[in-house]
Amino acid sequence: MEWFDIGRISDIPLRGARCVESPLGRVGIFRTADDKVYAIEDHCPHRGGPLSQGIVHGASVTCPLHNWVFSLETGEAQGADEGAVKTIPVKLVEGRISLGLDLTLAAAAE
């Protein structure tokens, strides 16, 4: 696994998100109200909605297209919905966010 610096936590508003491109595709980076940072694939498995444009509440995000709710911790759909998105390892060091990416997965997909 390689770690990639993607910016400062202050670049993401509380209860907000941003999207970054990675060798594994689009990743949504989410900041909760209590300053925890999570990263998940940036597309809803239901209809491909951009989760980074959804509403962050607690440690969850609601898809902006059809209101499916996903845990930012596990990637699992909540409630009656079924499905999941991949979670990406994140570390926060001195206010900087890094993503942990397994680039062997990117090479295997090519």
Long-range contacts (C-beta under 8 A, 24 or more apart in sequence): 1-89, 1-100, 1-101, 1-102, 2-100, 2-101, 2-102, 2-103, 3-91, 3-98, 3-99, 3-100, 3-101, 4-98, 4-99, 4-101, 5-96, 5-97, 5-98, 6-97, 6-98, 6-99, 7-96, 7-97, 8-95, 8-96, 8-97, 9-35, 9-37, 9-92, 9-95, 9-96, 9-97, 10-95, 12-37, 12-97, 15-55, 15-56, 15-57, 16-56, 17-51, 17-52, 17-53, 17-54, 17-56, 17-61, 18-52, 19-50, 19-52, 20-99, 22-88, 22-99, 22-101, 23-101, 23-103, 23-106, 24-88, 24-101, 24-102, 24-105, 24-106, 24-109, 26-50, 26-52, 27-88, 27-99, 28-52, 28-61, 29-90, 29-97, 29-99, 30-56, 30-61, 30-72, 31-56, 32-56, 32-58, 32-59, 32-72, 33-58, 37-90, 37-92, 37-97, 38-72, 38-73, 38-87, 38-90, 39-87, 39-88, 39-89, 39-90, 39-99, 40-70, 40-72, 40-75, 40-85, 40-86, 40-87, 40-88, 41-75, 41-85, 41-86, 41-88, 43-85, 44-68, 44-70, 44-85, 45-77, 45-83, 45-84, 45-85, 46-81, 46-83, 51-85
